């Protein structure tokens, strides 16, 4: 559980970039979703550099450039910082990519035609057109084979056993992926160890050293990805880094598409196996899962015209702040092909039966999607700590509600640190939440943040591991974003969307299935259908 005091202490943190520039953390947190000028990070090209080739684009001249947009995500879980590094692969040559007015996350994994120019190793895009001919994030089915490389420097415990470590942490990640894919996917590992004495103070050095050390004995044609563990290195300002999808990597076996992960440290205060599941999620094409806080206590709503967001805020998705006691989201599973389109209802108005996500007996549907018809400027989401950065959900690309029914919610991980306040008249206790409907907004199949909504946003909670039987007055908080046990819509409750004249009611919540009703707030104002007609008219 994130302690609020620790998070707030990070507000003034800075991130050092290889070039010597100092960039405020808010840009690192917001770079994926801010549609203003993008920074090019020079080390992105260095880290995954490709073989030298004949120059395919000319310097400082406007021209048409065709390539695939790639994204590398770095996760600093200790300091709650996510950084997004965009590049474009042009006929086997990788360049940093920036655009002053284009939402680059719209094009991740796609082949595009750029009207722009190149300066040094950076392509400046004036316009971007999707060719619709390629997408490098296909369904993730069957065995995904990784080579796991441990870089050892002699500082590790003499009893350290690389194979045992792989077995332990891959077992957790593999069990989770088998569960989430309902047996459709799994991961396996070939373990290698490499001793090094040369300082490795950049991700570029780590990647090159690992691949060169094992290249002669590994046929990378037989593998889908590479994961590199190294002793904790303070030169690397992240917990882990993961490629979004497969990147082309140079090996003795040729230029091959491989998933890519670096794990900075054999152990961490963040559970290593859960971090591995998060980074492999990036490999599979999954974005972070954020949470929203809308309005002022005690008058907050689950969704309103102005909200705050936090990129790691969804504790019920491992792509947010979750663990293996949670799940990948419905939109993640659709993207990976683990849930078929026919297993999800595309709903408008009506009453629907919905299987629980824990149910593996073939009951359907496994989720509900509701197309969102709000206007482009209906919902403004502001980055929680750095409020000069914001986005509009519709403009960002949020297109659907995603509804999941949880029949066995694990609240044990909150029991030691979260208590209802003694004078709390607004909320619930974690013990009150056993099953319910989890509501997110997001996009499918695009690489976009999910945003989870909090159904009981005015609940107060207490934070701090030193809390025993009651709340300290200074620990009693009312931040909806961190009131994770209270996200669920409970049996008999109704969520209202005033923007679409729509409400969602959880009529019943059983052991295996639930009943969900979607209706209008005002029967005499058919705003949902009226706005749909307006959209069709254009």
Buried (B, 14 or more C-beta within 10 A) or exposed (E): BBBBEEBEEBEEBEBEBBEEEEBBBBBBBBBBBBBEEBBBBBBBBBBBBBEEEEEBBEEEEEEEBBBBBBBBBBBBBBBBBBBBBBBBBBEEBBBBBBBEEBBBBBBBBBBBBBEBBBBEBBBBBEEBEBEEEEBBBEBBEEEBBBBBBBBBBEEBEEEBEBEEBBEEBBEBBBBBBBBBBBEBBBBEBBBBBBEBEEEBEBBBBBBBBBBEBBBEEBEBEEBBBBBBBBBEBEEBBBBBBBBBBBBBBBBEEEEBBBBBBBBBBBEBEBBBBBBBBBBBBBBBBBBBBBBBBBBEBEEBBBBBBEBBBBBBBBBBBBBBBBBBBBBBBBBBBBBBBBBEEEBBBEBEEEEBBBBBBBBEEEBBBBBBBBBBBBEEEBBBBBBBBBEEBBBBBBBBBBBBBBBBBBBEBEBEBBEEBBBBBEEBEBBBBBEBBBBBBBBBBBBBBBBBBBBBBBBBBBBBBBBBEEBEEEBEEEBBBBBBBBBBBBBBBBBEBBBBBBBBBBBBBBBEBEEEBBBBBBBBBEEEEBBBBEBBEEEEEE
